[in-house]
């Protein structure tokens, strides 16, 4: 199945598209109109997903590094 945006397929556990690397996921995230973030799949750390940043980060109450603990 080709997704045309670099996605390798669909992660049934996370209900999101899977990307092969952070660079590809970040490129897709930049094309979205809202605050999107590339992050590792919590089930299979070989893949990356794109999702919305937490509201606390978007509103500036906490920075991304503090909210997630570490940045990979």
C-alpha positions in Angstrom: 0.0 0.0 0.0 1.5 3.3 -1.1 0.7 6.4 0.9 2.6 8.9 -1.4 4.0 10.8 1.6 6.7 8.4 2.8 4.5 6.4 5.1 5.3 2.7 5.2 1.9 1.6 6.3 -0.6 1.8 9.2 0.1 1.1 12.9 -3.0 -0.7 14.1 -2.0 -0.3 17.8 -1.5 3.5 17.6 -4.1 4.1 14.9 -1.5 6.2 13.0 0.6 6.1 9.8 4.2 4.8 10.3 7.2 6.6 8.9 10.7 5.1 8.5 12.6 8.0 10.2 12.2 11.2 12.0 13.1 13.3 9.0 10.2 11.9 6.9 7.8 12.3 9.8 8.9 15.9 10.4 8.4 16.8 6.7 4.9 15.5 6.9 4.2 17.3 10.2 5.3 20.6 8.6 2.7 20.2 5.9 -0.1 20.1 8.4 -1.9 23.3 9.3 -1.9 22.7 13.1 0.9 22.0 15.6 2.1 18.6 14.7 5.1 16.7 16.1 7.1 13.7 15.0 7.5 11.1 17.7 8.7 7.5 18.0 6.1 4.8 17.9 5.7 3.5 21.5 5.1 0.0 20.3 7.9 -0.3 17.7 10.7 2.2 18.1 11.9 1.6 14.6 9.1 3.7 13.3 7.8 7.3 13.7 4.3 8.9 13.9 3.0 12.4 13.5 0.6 13.8 16.1 -0.6 17.0 17.7 1.5 18.6 20.4 0.0 18.6 23.9 -2.1 21.6 24.7 0.2 22.6 27.6 3.1 22.9 25.1 1.1 24.7 22.4 -0.1 27.3 25.0 3.5 27.8 26.3 2.9 26.6 29.8 5.7 24.1 29.5 8.4 23.4 26.9 8.5 20.2 24.8 11.6 18.9 26.6 10.1 19.3 30.0 6.7 17.7 29.0 8.3 14.7 27.4 11.3 14.4 29.7 13.9 13.8 27.0 14.2 14.6 23.4 15.4 11.9 21.0 
